[in-house]
Amino acid sequence: MAFTVGEHSAGHMRRILRMFLTRWELDHLTDPATLALTELVANVVRHVSGRRCSVLILREPCGLRVEVADGVPGPVHAKAAGPLDAGGRGLVLVEAVTDRWGVDERVDGKTVWFECDA
């Protein structure tokens, strides 16, 4: 699915993700997966000019994989924010609530992904 995201887009995407998790009988992954998806979408809203991204939700043999791709090249890193920083904790949260996450750089941007084991 390709989107131009805004401030409320994460809520709509969480509902879509919940629907798939229910259908796949992976309801127990709802909390970590929706939190991680919210953080990745929030990064697009904050850091991607035009706010364009695509979201891929995959049922895999081991569980769930979600990918958020955008057109901005360059690495991203999970880094701990300072105690008084207003932001900067998103990827640290993704790292904490998922089993794996990473970034695949592409010629036309990057894909940030996470996996949750069933």
Backbone as CSV, one residue per row, in Angstrom:
resi,resn,N_x,N_y,N_z,CA_x,CA_y,CA_z,C_x,C_y,C_z
1,MET,0.846,-1.166,0.000,0.000,0.000,0.000,0.895,1.234,0.000
2,ALA,0.603,2.189,-0.827,1.359,3.440,-0.867,0.498,4.547,-0.273
3,PHE,1.117,5.416,0.499,0.390,6.454,1.214,1.142,7.774,1.193
4,THR,0.389,8.843,1.339,0.922,10.105,1.804,0.390,10.210,3.220
5,VAL,1.271,10.199,4.194,0.841,10.098,5.589,0.762,11.462,6.255
6,GLY,-0.087,11.527,7.252,-0.254,12.718,8.061,-0.301,12.349,9.527
7,GLU,-0.676,13.298,10.325,-0.672,13.117,11.775,-1.555,11.960,12.249
8,HIS,-2.631,11.650,11.536,-3.577,10.622,11.987,-3.465,9.322,11.203
9,SER,-2.535,9.225,10.300,-2.408,8.038,9.452,-2.046,6.785,10.234
10,ALA,-1.257,6.913,11.270,-0.840,5.731,12.032,-2.042,4.998,12.609
11,GLY,-3.062,5.725,13.025,-4.263,5.082,13.563,-4.954,4.214,12.533
12,HIS,-5.050,4.708,11.310,-5.666,3.922,10.240,-4.822,2.679,9.926
13,MET,-3.516,2.843,9.902,-2.644,1.710,9.599,-2.661,0.677,10.721
14,ARG,-2.792,1.135,11.972,-2.911,0.183,13.082,-4.163,-0.676,12.917
15,ARG,-5.275,-0.067,12.497,-6.509,-0.836,12.294,-6.332,-1.880,11.198
16,ILE,-5.673,-1.509,10.120,-5.412,-2.464,9.037,-4.539,-3.608,9.548
17,LEU,-3.482,-3.267,10.283,-2.588,-4.291,10.820,-3.337,-5.217,11.765
18,ARG,-4.176,-4.659,12.654,-4.961,-5.488,13.567,-5.850,-6.476,12.808
19,MET,-6.456,-5.998,11.711,-7.318,-6.854,10.909,-6.536,-8.065,10.387
20,PHE,-5.337,-7.825,9.837,-4.522,-8.933,9.351,-4.109,-9.866,10.483
21,LEU,-3.687,-9.306,11.610,-3.252,-10.147,12.728,-4.394,-11.027,13.230
22,THR,-5.587,-10.489,13.285,-6.750,-11.287,13.699,-7.013,-12.405,12.703
23,ARG,-7.013,-12.069,11.420,-7.258,-13.079,10.378,-6.200,-14.183,10.424
24,TRP,-4.955,-13.818,10.705,-3.865,-14.789,10.733,-3.721,-15.473,12.095
25,GLU,-4.621,-15.179,13.030,-4.579,-15.720,14.389,-3.259,-15.397,15.093
26,LEU,-2.822,-14.148,14.912,-1.613,-13.647,15.559,-1.958,-12.457,16.461
27,ASP,-3.133,-12.501,17.067,-3.595,-11.389,17.908,-2.598,-11.022,19.002
28,HIS,-1.859,-11.997,19.504,-0.909,-11.733,20.586,0.238,-10.805,20.156
29,LEU,0.372,-10.567,18.857,1.403,-9.643,18.367,0.886,-8.218,18.196
30,THR,-0.386,-7.988,18.489,-0.999,-6.685,18.219,-0.274,-5.538,18.915
31,ASP,-0.029,-5.645,20.206,0.584,-4.517,20.931,1.978,-4.166,20.402
32,PRO,2.909,-5.124,20.329,4.237,-4.727,19.831,4.221,-4.290,18.366
33,ALA,3.445,-4.974,17.544,3.447,-4.647,16.115,2.823,-3.286,15.847
34,THR,1.729,-2.959,16.513,1.106,-1.656,16.263,1.961,-0.524,16.813
35,LEU,2.629,-0.744,17.939,3.533,0.285,18.464,4.695,0.523,17.496
36,ALA,5.291,-0.550,16.999,6.421,-0.410,16.075,5.985,0.264,14.778
37,LEU,4.835,-0.127,14.233,4.339,0.501,13.013,4.084,1.990,13.236
38,THR,3.507,2.335,14.371,3.260,3.738,14.689,4.551,4.542,14.680
39,GLU,5.600,3.995,15.253,6.878,4.705,15.302,7.475,4.887,13.901
40,LEU,7.372,3.863,13.055,7.932,3.989,11.709,7.155,5.005,10.875
41,VAL,5.840,5.022,11.023,5.025,6.009,10.304,5.308,7.414,10.835
42,ALA,5.471,7.551,12.138,5.793,8.857,12.722,7.120,9.382,12.171
43,ASN,8.080,8.490,11.943,9.354,8.928,11.359,9.164,9.459,9.949
44,VAL,8.270,8.849,9.183,7.988,9.361,7.838,7.364,10.750,7.942
45,VAL,6.404,10.914,8.838,5.743,12.217,9.010,6.767,13.282,9.384
46,ARG,7.707,12.947,10.253,8.683,13.931,10.741,9.834,14.198,9.781
47,HIS,10.269,13.169,9.041,11.548,13.285,8.343,11.506,13.167,6.826
48,VAL,10.358,12.841,6.242,10.294,12.622,4.799,9.528,13.759,4.141
49,SER,10.200,14.480,3.282,9.556,15.549,2.538,8.451,14.948,1.672
50,GLY,7.286,15.532,1.718,6.146,15.008,0.969,5.414,13.896,1.688
51,ARG,6.010,13.333,2.725,5.389,12.314,3.568,4.896,11.087,2.799
52,ARG,5.576,10.732,1.717,5.187,9.560,0.918,5.917,8.318,1.429
53,CYS,5.161,7.224,1.538,5.767,5.959,1.933,4.898,4.816,1.424
54,SER,5.454,3.638,1.461,4.652,2.448,1.206,4.821,1.513,2.394
55,VAL,3.750,0.790,2.685,3.729,-0.120,3.828,3.417,-1.516,3.305
56,LEU,4.203,-2.476,3.742,3.999,-3.863,3.363,3.856,-4.679,4.634
57,ILE,2.769,-5.434,4.743,2.499,-6.287,5.897,2.519,-7.723,5.403
58,LEU,3.432,-8.525,5.955,3.633,-9.888,5.476,3.480,-10.911,6.588
59,ARG,2.752,-11.976,6.300,2.713,-13.146,7.188,3.851,-14.042,6.747
60,GLU,4.745,-14.333,7.663,5.889,-15.164,7.351,5.823,-16.451,8.174
61,PRO,6.579,-17.470,7.802,6.537,-18.727,8.562,6.822,-18.536,10.055
62,CYS,7.704,-17.589,10.375,8.048,-17.383,11.786,7.118,-16.391,12.481
63,GLY,6.280,-15.661,11.738,5.401,-14.676,12.360,5.024,-13.565,11.417
64,LEU,5.453,-12.347,11.739,5.029,-11.145,11.032,6.241,-10.321,10.620
65,ARG,6.153,-9.734,9.436,7.148,-8.755,8.986,6.390,-7.554,8.445
66,VAL,6.808,-6.359,8.858,6.230,-5.109,8.380,7.361,-4.252,7.847
67,GLU,7.147,-3.681,6.653,8.147,-2.830,6.012,7.520,-1.473,5.712
68,VAL,8.277,-0.409,5.991,7.872,0.948,5.634,9.000,1.524,4.785
69,ALA,8.686,1.798,3.520,9.689,2.298,2.580,9.408,3.753,2.251
70,ASP,10.474,4.534,2.117,10.327,5.933,1.719,11.412,6.286,0.717
71,GLY,11.337,7.466,0.174,12.254,7.891,-0.870,13.448,8.680,-0.380
72,VAL,13.764,8.608,0.899,14.894,9.355,1.445,16.035,8.384,1.720
73,PRO,17.134,8.495,0.974,18.258,7.600,1.215,18.988,7.958,2.505
74,GLY,19.759,7.022,2.974,20.599,7.282,4.142,20.257,6.368,5.292
75,PRO,21.219,6.182,6.156,21.032,5.265,7.285,20.143,5.866,8.377
76,VAL,19.566,4.984,9.160,18.856,5.377,10.380,19.416,4.521,11.506
77,HIS,19.409,5.060,12.705,19.992,4.363,13.848,19.094,4.521,15.058
78,ALA,19.034,3.485,15.871,18.375,3.583,17.171,19.376,4.216,18.123
79,LYS,18.996,5.327,18.702,19.889,5.984,19.652,19.056,6.460,20.842
80,ALA,19.642,6.375,21.979,18.948,6.795,23.187,18.897,8.314,23.246
81,ALA,17.705,8.832,23.449,17.538,10.278,23.600,17.860,10.672,25.034
82,GLY,18.203,11.933,25.204,18.445,12.445,26.540,17.146,12.546,27.320
83,PRO,17.219,12.623,28.635,16.009,12.634,29.457,15.098,13.837,29.195
84,LEU,15.626,14.928,28.687,14.816,16.107,28.440,14.483,16.299,26.961
85,ASP,14.943,15.389,26.097,14.649,15.493,24.668,13.167,15.207,24.415
86,ALA,12.580,15.975,23.507,11.170,15.798,23.177,10.934,14.578,22.293
87,GLY,11.929,14.127,21.563,11.771,12.985,20.668,13.038,12.177,20.616
88,GLY,13.118,11.304,19.627,14.333,10.535,19.432,14.327,9.146,20.032
89,ARG,13.160,8.668,20.472,13.094,7.353,21.101,12.421,6.298,20.226
90,GLY,11.944,6.679,19.054,11.130,5.790,18.231,11.786,4.474,17.876
91,LEU,12.992,4.514,17.327,13.651,3.272,16.925,14.144,2.469,18.118
92,VAL,14.404,3.134,19.222,14.738,2.413,20.448,13.524,1.593,20.895
93,LEU,12.332,2.184,20.777,11.105,1.446,21.093,10.898,0.280,20.135
94,VAL,11.109,0.521,18.842,10.966,-0.557,17.857,11.903,-1.704,18.219
95,GLU,13.129,-1.368,18.544,14.107,-2.385,18.924,13.665,-3.149,20.172
96,ALA,13.046,-2.451,21.113,12.648,-3.070,22.380,11.444,-4.002,22.243
97,VAL,10.506,-3.691,21.354,9.251,-4.465,21.316,9.191,-5.497,20.187
98,THR,10.172,-5.506,19.295,10.158,-6.469,18.192,11.316,-7.451,18.358
99,ASP,11.253,-8.535,17.592,12.327,-9.518,17.666,13.525,-9.138,16.807
100,ARG,13.268,-8.459,15.706,14.323,-7.982,14.812,13.832,-6.733,14.106
101,TRP,14.773,-5.874,13.747,14.448,-4.725,12.899,15.702,-4.355,12.134
102,GLY,15.518,-3.604,11.088,16.672,-3.190,10.324,16.301,-2.208,9.231
103,VAL,17.310,-1.854,8.454,17.145,-0.900,7.358,17.801,-1.493,6.123
104,ASP,17.071,-1.522,5.036,17.623,-1.919,3.745,17.682,-0.668,2.879
105,GLU,18.894,-0.274,2.505,19.036,0.893,1.633,18.789,0.476,0.196
106,ARG,18.095,1.340,-0.540,17.791,1.112,-1.950,18.305,2.305,-2.744
107,VAL,18.324,2.168,-4.045,18.757,3.267,-4.905,17.824,4.463,-4.730
108,ASP,16.552,4.209,-4.555,15.559,5.283,-4.473,15.094,5.571,-3.046
109,GLY,15.858,5.179,-2.049,15.472,5.467,-0.672,15.880,4.352,0.265
110,LYS,14.988,4.020,1.205,15.290,2.966,2.174,13.999,2.293,2.609
111,THR,14.149,1.106,3.159,13.047,0.377,3.768,13.435,0.080,5.201
112,VAL,12.632,0.506,6.153,12.814,0.178,7.555,11.793,-0.919,7.853
113,TRP,12.252,-1.990,8.465,11.391,-3.146,8.682,11.535,-3.668,10.103
114,PHE,10.525,-4.439,10.507,10.628,-5.161,11.784,9.925,-6.501,11.637
115,GLU,10.307,-7.422,12.510,9.697,-8.745,12.562,9.320,-9.081,13.991
116,CYS,8.177,-9.714,14.124,7.715,-10.222,15.418,7.475,-11.714,15.257
117,ASP,8.121,-12.512,16.080,7.960,-13.956,16.001,6.641,-14.401,16.599
118,ALA,6.029,-15.400,15.956,4.774,-15.958,16.464,5.066,-16.775,17.703
